[in-house]
Amino acid sequence: MRIAMIGGGYVGLVSGTCFAEFGTDVAIVETNPDRLAALREGRIPIYEPGLDRLVAENVEAGRLTFGDDMAAAVKGADAVFVAVGTPSRRGDGQADTSYVYAAVEQVARVAEGYTLIVTKSTVPVGTGREIAKIVHATRPDLDFDVASNPEFLREGNAIVDFMKPDRVIIGTDQSKPGGTERAQNILRKLYRPLYLLERPIVFTGLETAELIKYAANSFLAMKITFINEISDLCEKVGADVNDVARSIGLDGRIGKKFLHPSPGFGGSCFPKDTRALTAIGRNAGSPVRLIETTVAVNELRMKAMGERVIALAGGDVKGLTIGVLGLTFKPETDDMREAASIVVLDQLDKAGAQIRAFDPAGMETARPVLPQGVTYCKDALDAATGADILVVLTEWNEFRSLSPEKLKTRMTGRKVADLRNIWDPESLKEAGFDYISLGRPDMVHTA
């Protein structure tokens, strides 16, 4: 089989590469000249473990190509996947579908014969219907179907998520006269390797498929916000959030995932998708109050983290050196979009602190969005050197092995704000540190 993937960003590149690994011929269309040049030279413009090797192998095998010729990519394709960005629209939080519609219009203009257009991008409910209208208006003669195939890729684990998914969702226009058998058969063939692995493949209507992605991400975001609020409550009543989370996670109806206290959720999906779902609900006259509250609480959460660090310093960080471990919104990615570090470091910089930071993958992507005065360090101990306070913002595994003794040899002060709960409070206290974390009693020495 042969497909075209419109967009060589995170979703398009990962999805296209994994389809190629399945044995499909994939032509990725990328119009950004810098990104296209990088891809053609074998340089992967995103950080995703294992992706560089997979891309190289499939390019060498001739199954994966990169270009900017839409007509050449679409010609003879069994399906055309649209994987362009849908960023939050300023002002109302709705997903901006202009890039999707522009890509679809281009596809319609160059398509020859029957064309299956599949949205991989996360799009609002009703986008598939609008795509059909655009294609009809652009090419009244074109025989086509529209399908929705949302992605569920976790940054840092995207290849496994594609190859061994919890489920694959395929939405087609079930109201279309004659049904959508052609579209479903094509997508069944594309995902045949997953049938052999007995992975669930769910066929639904267009609107259902479009809503599933938003509902899933919003529920997970709500779960993160729930445990963050429970974390705050634990601090007030003297409970331990780690024990609470572990215990409720043992309930099969709840599950243990996404029950880790944090500075708040960030990244390319949860903030954008929760805002978009609230906009979808408002526009449909059915507000999703829980998600509206989730968005508001998460924004306040990030601001509160900076305030905690300042409080640990006695209310004033002016002139102090603060070491920061981790900048990206989570480990195993270089993604800085809506990361808590943006909010926290902006607060500390404005309060007069000198910031020394280290992140294993995200420092280059961090530079444009963090205060100009941040000093970027070569490793974690370098970031801790001379620090009055050390702050953990991202739970990279390499930080967990840092011993209190090593930190004491580098730091000037003895204060640690562990905002990911990666260290044992007692060991830090025994080493002479004032230690605060989330949802656990503070370990602070009293005079």
Buried (B, 14 or more C-beta within 10 A) or exposed (E): BBBBBBBBBBBBBBBBBBBBBBEBBBBBBBBBEEBBEBBEEEEBBBBBBEBBEBBBBBBEEEBBBBBBEBEBBBBEBBBBBBBBBBEBBEEEBBBBBEBBBBBBBBBBBBBEEEBBBBBBBBBBBBBBBBBBEBBEEBBEEBEBBBBBBBBBBEBBBBBBBBBEBEEBBBBBBBEBEEEBEBBBEBBBEBBBBBEEEEBEBEBBBBBBBBBBBBBBBBBBBBBBBBBBBBBBEBBEEEBBBBEBBEEBBEEEEBEBEBBBBBBBBBBBBBBBBBBBBBBBBBBEEEEBEEBBBBBEBBBEBBBBBBEBBBEBBEEEBEEBBBBBBBBBBBBBBBBBBBBBBBBBBBBBBEBEBBBBBBBBBBBEBBEEBBBEEBBBBEEBBBBBBBBBBBBBBBBBEEBEEBEBEEBEEBBEBBBBBBBBBBBBBEBBBEBEBBBBBBBBBEBEEEE
